Amino acid sequence: MRAIFLDYATVSFNGDLDPAALRRAMPQLEMRNHTAQADVAAAIAGAEVVLVNKLRLSRETIAASPGLKLVTLAATGTNNIDLEAARERGVAVCNLRDYCTASVVQHVIGTLLLLTQKLREYDALVRSGAWGRGEQFCLLDFPIRELTGRKLGIVGYGALGKGVAHAAQAFGLDMLLANRPGGTPVPGRLDLDDLLPQVDVLSLHCPLTPSTQGMIGAPQLARMKPDAVLINTARGALVDSAALADALRAGRLGGAAIDVLPQEPPVDGNPLLAADIPNLIVTPHIAWAAREARQRCLDEMAANVEDFRRGGRRNRVV
């Protein structure tokens, strides 16, 4: 069974992971650190199994690969695969589930604390010599607020959303859950427009779909409290980058932590990369990337392949 991993370096950095489980599941596995998007069709020619993280498998690419039997993703999101084309061609598609929850939860809580405790600002103040020049034992230049009693809104209440909610309870945050745009309403959850004015923190954990694309734009940001915090560790296109940049500059939002952008890497730039935006943390899609989570990613991909070969449907989305 010929198999190829198209973008292994998106998971393993300088060989820091053990691919033994993948090798056992696919002895003929070809491991490519990188594949140009334009070369994907040629690279997978003759392959029965394709392992991929972020490269796109279009309808045309799938149609040109008659021997393809399985696509297994190094991710939960499936928006880079034409699932309808895979279904029509009888190609199985598997994703990963609940493999990086601990890592994402740490990232969400960590960035929330950075924004609300003003740790970066106070560190910079001390390094500037301001503390040494001070007239009292502490500096109070940047307001700090407690999280206890404030409201955390979550959009996307799967494993990641539930993990964040569980951790947030330790800080005394109250939970509000949103109905996902385009999804089936769930009793006890609020429509997004009703939830936004109530929350002090909004954390996004939903997939990118036609219904969720751009779901946080200028009208939605205007409904949020001026000191609210937005955290996005899901998909960049859920948020209108220009609208968020404008809101932060104008002081209409308290802060934001953005781990994902619509284009990755942002070779064409992005409004959120400007240097003059206050109260903003931008990280390069690393919320999921604790070493333990990345190793679990490889092991789970191998388990998906082994189960498929036994006729199972483990983590199948198609």
NORHU-V79635 format. One record per residue. N is the residue number from 0. PHI is phi in whole degrees, -180 to 180 (none if undefined). Layout:
n: <N/N>
phi: <PHI/PHI>
This chain:
n: <0/1/2/3/4/5/6/7/8/9/10/11/12/13/14/15/16/17/18/19/20/21/22/23/24/25/26/27/28/29/30/31/32/33/34/35/36/37/38/39/40/41/42/43/44/45/46/47/48/49/50/51/52/53/54/55/56/57/58/59/60/61/62/63/64/65/66/67/68/69/70/71/72/73/74/75/76/77/78/79/80/81/82/83/84/85/86/87/88/89/90/91/92/93/94/95/96/97/98/99/100/101/102/103/104/105/106/107/108/109/110/111/112/113/114/115/116/117/118/119/120/121/122/123/124/125/126/127/128/129/130/131/132/133/134/135/136/137/138/139/140/141/142/143/144/145/146/147/148/149/150/151/152/153/154/155/156/157/158/159/160/161/162/163/164/165/166/167/168/169/170/171/172/173/174/175/176/177/178/179/180/181/182/183/184/185/186/187/188/189/190/191/192/193/194/195/196/197/198/199/200/201/202/203/204/205/206/207/208/209/210/211/212/213/214/215/216/217/218/219/220/221/222/223/224/225/226/227/228/229/230/231/232/233/234/235/236/237/238/239/240/241/242/243/244/245/246/247/248/249/250/251/252/253/254/255/256/257/258/259/260/261/262/263/264/265/266/267/268/269/270/271/272/273/274/275/276/277/278/279/280/281/282/283/284/285/286/287/288/289/290/291/292/293/294/295/296/297/298/299/300/301/302/303/304/305/306/307/308/309/310/311/312/313/314/315/316/317>
phi: <none/-74/-135/-142/-102/-77/-142/-60/-69/-75/-113/-105/-106/53/70/-83/-116/-104/-88/-58/-64/-65/-64/-67/-74/-140/-57/-98/-68/-96/-105/-106/-65/-142/-138/-66/-55/-67/-100/-61/-59/-68/-66/-94/-58/85/-84/-95/-127/-119/-105/-153/-105/-117/-66/-90/-114/-84/-57/-65/-66/-65/-64/-85/-125/-64/-87/-69/-117/-145/-116/-120/-90/-92/-168/-87/-68/-121/-69/-91/-116/-78/-67/-66/-64/-62/-61/-64/-90/74/-94/-75/-130/-120/-116/-114/-137/58/-100/-127/-59/-60/-66/-66/-60/-57/-65/-61/-67/-62/-70/-62/-68/-59/-73/-90/-90/59/-66/-64/-66/-71/-62/-64/-65/-63/-65/-76/94/-64/-67/-63/-92/-70/-102/-142/-72/-137/-111/-130/-66/-116/-63/-112/-124/-79/-88/-56/87/-88/-110/-106/-98/-123/-111/104/-112/-88/-59/-69/-60/-66/-63/-64/-60/-63/-67/-65/-62/-65/-98/79/-76/-93/-99/-130/-108/-102/-69/-73/-53/86/-93/-79/-58/-116/-56/91/-104/-106/-63/-57/-62/-80/-75/-56/-68/-94/-93/-96/-137/-122/-120/-101/-142/-102/-74/-88/-134/-57/-81/-99/-61/66/-70/-111/-120/-57/-63/-72/-63/-68/-84/-85/-63/-68/-110/-74/-120/-110/-126/-125/-117/-98/-138/-61/-74/-67/-119/-78/-61/-65/-65/-67/-60/-63/-64/-68/-61/-83/74/-89/-146/-74/172/-153/-124/-119/-103/-138/-127/-61/-117/-134/-68/-81/-65/-97/81/-162/-56/-79/-91/-65/-81/-102/-91/-82/55/-128/-117/-120/-123/-88/53/-122/-59/-84/-96/-55/-57/-62/-68/-68/-65/-61/-58/-62/-65/-70/-62/-62/-65/-62/-65/-62/-66/-60/-67/-88/91/-86/-129/-60/57/-75/-106/-137>
